[in-house]
Amino acid sequence: MAQHDDAPWTLHPDRALPAEPGVRALAREIYGHISGLPIISMHGHVDAGTIARDEGFGDAAELFVVPDHYVLRMLVSRGVRYEQLGVGADTDHREIWRRFCEQWPAFRGTPSRYWLEHELIEVFGVTREPSAATADAIYDQLSETLARPDCRIRSLFDRFGIELLSTTDPATSTLEDHAVLARDGWGDRVVPTFRPDALYHPHTAHWREHLATLGERSGTDVGDFAGFLTALRQRRGAFVAAGARASDHGHRTPDTTPLPQAEVERLYAEALRGPLDIASSEAFAAHLLFETARMSLDDGLVMQLHPGIVRDHSPALAARHGSDIGFDIPEPTSFTRGLRPLLDAFGHEPGFRIILFTVDESTYSRELAPLAGAYPSVLLGAPWWFLDAPGGLARFRELTTETAGFFNTSGFVDDTRAFASIPARHDLARRIDAGYLAKLVGEHRLSLDEAIETAVALTQTLPRAAYARAEDRAADRA
Ligand SMILES: [Zn+2]
């Protein structure tokens, strides 16, 4: 808080590297080999439409506060109200930015602080630290900067060195934005990801609407379960044709138990009449995960699974302000038992691949590293959401490497909807991996050459390979 007005605000070149001087020197050397490599961003929530339309970012509040659930939840936890942050209210943007700047100390020690610092200084040239006193001046400076043509999303895409970016799109998406991108020659740089969650969970009131849209988009009669599966396959095909590499599944639990045919048909017929109860809906979703693995084997889409989140923890708040506002809270997750049916059936199939993500750190050493370190189809996804922080990224390597190694992991995945934070997030992961590898070199457990080679793999080779097209994966195996 007590910052001198004349002291320029800068990034330390050794930020997030180990503090011990010997290890730090090794980490610098390793980081130097990867810091400039292109970004491969295979899972995230940037809206394809913003790239198709080459949009700008408006003002500071629109860019840094309103759409960022990490920022919103922290501000709300400090007593700021959603209305003051422009969520469900028409709040003056300068006022929103002032609230954020006043609360800047709340972010100390959090990854938001780390990312925002990187974005403000490195990407947008801000030289004063946010505070009540600097809020207006920073707001004005950012308004000017963000209006420049070189701050539109496609220019930043180039400047950030993004090689490939995956968006996340509902299964019922028309994929129009991706068609525009393909026409503009961006089809190899931005690809969709197939996300059918809304169709897999028939306890929601909106399920039947989503189903009707699915029927329309696929030109398929979804009046029975067989038709539903046909429609899903049709949409997956459309996504594959649009360049998709993966499907994405957010379930409350990782249960993959298949149901008897008659039972799933009965549940589907019941769901057509009205919402299922939670237990039936989860049994249906578990069956669909099993079916998804089968489809994946046919069309090659890599399966991504991330269970263990209680969505909209405060239903009253969700009713007032909607979802994705920072009130999705993790709960304990059991992968070992939940995935057993799916892995027993498909886990050794050469064409099948599943990438597992968690927000329950206790599963890393007990369940996920042992699964990824045994089943050839399983890769361990990067730590994300609550865990994509300096400490979370470091603990991930410590908890998983001794069992799964480095090469059974997917490489870094940023999972962000905040486009301007992508370089900050990838840079942080590279620094933490460099630090972990430096420690192994310092203890003479790896040679420096091996550490550098591994760092390059984690940054580039592994994410490319993890989400490679099925035919490329097959060629690799041959
Ligand atoms: Zn995601």
Residues whose N, C-alpha, C, O or C-beta is under 5 A from the ligand:
A	BS01	ZN	D415
